[in-house]
């Protein structure tokens, strides 16, 4: 079970490939860690896996016309190229897209690793719920920034012993 730390010290991450994301996930999963946010490591992995799969299969929701046509065009480049800021919460009507609080590492780790492999071998064709049609390179940038954000809340610990 993942323990949640009482402090808020996140990692500073920058990924350039999905291989780096996979290596980070596998390294942390093999050792001891704490999470410093509201989600467990399993929930983070489940969410990242769902995002990768949705870029191929489609998302279960679509943003409002106002967000898609007025706001998204102005923030898209920033989202794809700069570090995402924590604290963004999806509206409650999109809650079915969020990971279950009961998600386990036994479910989430294979899900995200399979999703990464799938993304590397299949073309993402789905519309983004806010940005609409995106090129494969844009999807890659988005997934890398998204992984940096969420995995920054998982901090490996220096102590050995039982995995948290």
C-alpha positions in Angstrom: 0.0 0.0 0.0 1.2 3.5 -0.8 1.7 5.9 2.1 1.0 9.5 1.5 3.6 11.9 2.9 2.6 14.8 5.0 5.0 17.2 3.2 4.5 18.5 -0.3 8.0 18.0 -1.7 7.5 17.0 -5.4 10.1 15.8 -7.8 11.1 18.1 -10.7 10.8 15.9 -13.9 11.3 16.4 -17.6 10.7 13.5 -20.0 11.7 13.5 -23.6 10.5 10.0 -24.5 8.0 7.4 -23.3 10.9 5.1 -22.6 12.0 7.6 -19.9 8.5 7.5 -18.4 8.5 3.7 -18.4 11.9 3.6 -16.8 10.9 6.0 -14.1 7.7 4.1 -13.4 9.5 0.7 -13.2 12.3 2.1 -11.0 9.9 3.6 -8.5 7.6 0.5 -8.5 10.6 -1.7 -7.8 11.6 0.3 -4.7 10.2 2.3 -1.8 8.3 5.5 -2.3 5.9 8.0 -0.9 3.2 10.0 -2.6 2.9 13.6 -1.7 -0.5 14.4 -3.3 -4.0 13.1 -3.0 -3.7 10.1 -5.3 -1.8 6.8 -4.7 0.9 5.7 -7.1 -1.6 3.1 -8.4 -4.2 5.8 -9.1 -1.6 7.9 -10.9 -0.6 5.0 -13.1 -4.2 4.1 -13.8 -4.9 7.7 -14.8 -1.9 7.9 -17.1 -2.8 4.6 -18.7 -6.3 5.7 -19.3 -5.1 8.9 -20.9 -2.7 7.1 -23.2 -5.5 4.7 -24.3 -8.0 7.5 -24.7 -5.8 9.2 -27.2 -6.2 6.2 -29.4 -9.7 5.0 -28.5 -11.4 8.3 -27.7 -12.3 10.1 -24.5 -15.6 9.5 -22.6 -16.4 13.3 -22.5 -16.0 16.5 -24.4 -15.2 20.0 -23.1 -17.8 22.8 -23.4 -17.8 24.7 -26.7 -16.5 27.8 -24.8 -13.4 25.9 -23.5 -12.8 24.2 -26.9 -13.3 27.3 -29.1 -12.3 30.3 -26.9 -9.8 29.1 -24.2 -8.1 26.0 -25.6 -6.5 27.7 -28.7 -4.8 30.2 -26.4 -3.3 27.7 -23.9 -2.6 24.6 -26.1 1.0 25.5 -26.9 1.8 26.3 -23.3 0.2 23.0 -22.2 2.3 21.0 -24.7 5.6 22.7 -24.1 5.7 23.8 -20.5 5.5 22.1 -17.2 1.9 21.6 -16.1 0.8 23.1 -12.9 -0.8 21.0 -10.2 -4.3 21.7 -8.9 -6.4 21.5 -12.1 -9.5 19.4 -11.3 -11.7 18.0 -14.0 -15.4 19.1 -13.6 -17.5 16.5 -11.7 -19.4 15.5 -14.8 -16.1 14.0 -16.0 -15.5 12.0 -12.8 -15.9 8.7 -14.6 -12.5 9.3 -16.1 -10.8 9.6 -12.8 -9.1 6.5 -11.2 -10.9 4.5 -8.5 -9.7 5.0 -5.0 -9.5 1.2 -4.8 -7.1 0.9 -7.7 -4.2 -1.5 -7.0 -0.6 -1.6 -8.3 -1.4 -5.1 -9.6 -4.0 -3.6 -11.9 -2.4 -0.2 -12.6 1.2 -1.1 -13.4 0.5 -3.5 -16.2 -2.2 -1.1 -17.5 0.1 1.9 -17.9 3.0 -0.2 -19.3 0.7 -1.8 -21.9 -0.7 1.6 -22.7 2.8 3.1 -23.3 3.6 0.2 -25.6 0.3 0.6 -27.4 0.9 4.3 -27.9 4.3 3.6 -29.3 2.9 1.2 -31.9 -0.6 2.7 -32.7 -1.5 6.1 -34.1 -3.4 8.3 -31.7 -6.5 9.3 -33.7 -9.0 10.4 -31.1 -9.9 14.1 -30.7 -8.7 15.6 -27.4 -11.7 16.7 -25.4 -10.5 20.3 -25.2 -8.0 20.7 -28.1 -9.8 18.6 -30.7 -7.7 17.1 -33.5 -4.0 16.7 -32.6 -1.0 15.4 -34.5 0.9 12.4 -33.1 3.8 14.7 -32.0 1.3 16.9 -30.1 -0.1 13.8 -28.4 3.4 12.8 -27.4 4.2 16.2 -25.9 0.9 16.2 -24.0 1.5 12.7 -22.6 5.0 13.5 -21.5 3.9 16.8 -19.8 1.0 14.9 -18.2 3.4 12.1 -16.9 5.8 14.7 -15.5 3.0 16.4 -13.6 1.5 13.2 -12.0 4.8 11.3 -11.5 6.2 14.3 -9.7 4.0 13.4 -6.8 5.7 10.0 -6.4 9.0 10.3 -4.5 11.4 7.4 -4.1 12.6 7.0 -0.6 16.2 6.3 0.3 15.4 3.7 2.9 15.3 0.0 1.9 12.9 -2.5 3.1 9.3 -3.2 2.5 7.7 -1.4 -0.5 5.2 1.2 0.5 
